[in-house]
Amino acid sequence: MESDNIAHGPLEFVFTIDEETGLTGAAEFPGGLLKSKYFLNLDNEEIGTICIGCSGGIKTMARRKVGLHPAGAGSAWRIKVSGLKGGHSGVDIHQGRGNALRILGGVLQVLLDRLPVEVAEINGGSAQNAIPREAAAVVLLDPSRESDLKSQVAAAEAGYKADLEASIPDCRSQLRRPNAQPEFSTRMTRNKPWRCSRACITAFSR
């Protein structure tokens, strides 16, 4: 665009907005406006290079009705997965940094399979293009099963740390009492949405 001494035919240039927050500019670009037969993608991190392709993404909104009820008399516990590195979901996705929501989904699945827990809350992720570095859930369980809860969380932690510890030595699961007793919970024991969280969730809130 700046050169006045390079021979070339007619050129068309396209600039879009919101690449980092949903590609809304590209999504609204009208079809049929361009006349060119070839397209060069300049979406790159380094000056002087041309991409022949780049990372893409898909946004999925999943909804499922769940039966909430007043929280029972069980003890509330907050499970927090933290210590991961996070990063950009495009340029860092191949680094093996771990996804806190996927790890938390695995921990919850272990608990739902083995203990009569109720899930009151799950939160994690900060942006749709960021790998979650932290995630947390609040569960309810009969106070007499406290030792079982701690042992199951510890076993689940040992499992995912075995996969990540070489690259993420500080990853961990913390089990603490929340600041307040939750008002509602769900009894979706052994339910498929928690299995789904291990595979696809990047950001979720109650």
Secondary structure, DSSP 8 states (H G I E B T S, - for coil): ---SS-----------S-TTTT-HHHHTS-TT----S---B---SSTT--BS---------------EEE--SSEEEEEEEE-----BTTTSTTS----HHHHHHHHHHHHHHHS--EEEEEEE-S-TTB----EEEEEEE-GGGHHHHHHHHHHHHHHHHHHHTTT-TT-EEEEE--SS--SEEE--TT-HHHHHHHHT-S-B--
